[in-house]
Amino acid sequence: MILALDPGRDKVGLALVDEEGRQVQLKILVREEAAAEVFEILENRDVEAVVLGNGTYSRELMEELKKELKDLSLENLKLGLVDEKGSTSEARKLYREDNPGGQLKKLLLQVMDWKPAVPLDHYAALVLAQRYLKDGFLERNS
């Protein structure tokens, strides 16, 4: 499995996907609770890689994870960054696919490049996981 994180100042989008990129878990975390949630997943799931977007607050979360990972026996775990440019726009598309409306609504949403009233950090993390599966890491840290 791949665990992808879209770090932000106050919240972190989380997506756990299988090797085919299918969603296993999507979640938005409070920033202060992100590392604990990651470690809980790592202890209970067979995760191959932890992927972070390379934008806002990624370096801070990466350092926090690396520091804590030293204490766990996860020698084969890959940790790295992927390009998050344009991930918000792609996240909107994924959200619309998961939350379809009628045909008229779909057309209006596409024309207006609609932005939902809900946070999409978890869908942005899903985009990051899919990018990793397609292209690998931009920058690897382990």
PENOR-V166929 format. One record per backbone hydrogen bond with DSSP energy under -0.5 kcal/mol. NH is the residue of the N-H (numbers start at 1). CO is the residue of the C=O. E is the energy in kcal/mol with one decimal. If there is no record, write none. Layout:
nh=NH co=CO e=E
nh=NH co=CO e=E
This chain:
nh=2 co=17 e=-2.6
nh=3 co=49 e=-2.7
nh=4 co=2 e=-0.6
nh=4 co=15 e=-3.2
nh=5 co=51 e=-3.0
nh=6 co=13 e=-2.6
nh=7 co=5 e=-0.7
nh=8 co=11 e=-0.9
nh=12 co=29 e=-2.3
nh=13 co=6 e=-2.2
nh=14 co=27 e=-3.0
nh=15 co=4 e=-2.4
nh=16 co=25 e=-2.9
nh=17 co=2 e=-2.7
nh=17 co=15 e=-0.6
nh=18 co=22 e=-2.1
nh=21 co=18 e=-2.0
nh=24 co=16 e=-3.0
nh=25 co=16 e=-1.9
nh=27 co=14 e=-2.3
nh=29 co=12 e=-3.0
nh=31 co=10 e=-2.5
nh=33 co=30 e=-2.0
nh=34 co=30 e=-0.6
nh=34 co=31 e=-1.2
nh=37 co=33 e=-2.0
nh=38 co=34 e=-2.5
nh=39 co=35 e=-2.4
nh=40 co=36 e=-1.9
nh=41 co=37 e=-2.2
nh=42 co=38 e=-2.6
nh=43 co=39 e=-1.9
nh=44 co=40 e=-1.2
nh=45 co=41 e=-1.9
nh=47 co=45 e=-1.3
nh=48 co=1 e=-3.3
nh=49 co=1 e=-1.2
nh=50 co=78 e=-3.0
nh=51 co=3 e=-3.0
nh=51 co=49 e=-0.5
nh=52 co=80 e=-2.3
nh=53 co=5 e=-1.7
nh=54 co=82 e=-1.5
nh=58 co=55 e=-2.0
nh=61 co=57 e=-1.8
nh=62 co=58 e=-2.8
nh=63 co=59 e=-2.5
nh=64 co=60 e=-2.0
nh=65 co=61 e=-2.7
nh=66 co=62 e=-2.8
nh=67 co=63 e=-2.2
nh=68 co=64 e=-1.9
nh=69 co=65 e=-2.8
nh=70 co=66 e=-1.1
nh=71 co=68 e=-1.3
nh=72 co=69 e=-1.1
nh=74 co=72 e=-1.5
nh=77 co=74 e=-1.3
nh=78 co=48 e=-2.3
nh=80 co=50 e=-1.9
nh=81 co=139 e=-3.4
nh=82 co=52 e=-2.4
nh=87 co=84 e=-2.2
nh=90 co=86 e=-1.8
nh=91 co=87 e=-2.4
nh=92 co=88 e=-1.9
nh=93 co=89 e=-1.5
nh=94 co=90 e=-2.2
nh=95 co=91 e=-2.6
nh=96 co=92 e=-2.5
nh=97 co=93 e=-2.0
nh=98 co=94 e=-2.1
nh=99 co=95 e=-1.5
nh=106 co=102 e=-2.4
nh=107 co=103 e=-2.3
nh=108 co=104 e=-2.5
nh=109 co=105 e=-2.7
nh=110 co=106 e=-2.2
nh=111 co=107 e=-2.3
nh=112 co=108 e=-2.5
nh=113 co=109 e=-0.7
nh=113 co=110 e=-0.5
nh=114 co=109 e=-2.1
nh=116 co=114 e=-0.5
nh=123 co=120 e=-0.5
nh=124 co=120 e=-2.3
nh=125 co=121 e=-2.1
nh=126 co=122 e=-1.5
nh=127 co=123 e=-2.0
nh=128 co=124 e=-2.0
nh=129 co=125 e=-2.3
nh=130 co=126 e=-2.3
nh=131 co=127 e=-2.3
nh=132 co=128 e=-2.3
nh=133 co=129 e=-2.4
nh=134 co=130 e=-1.6
nh=135 co=131 e=-3.6
nh=136 co=131 e=-0.6
nh=136 co=132 e=-2.3
nh=138 co=81 e=-3.4
nh=139 co=81 e=-1.5
nh=141 co=79 e=-3.4
nh=142 co=79 e=-0.7
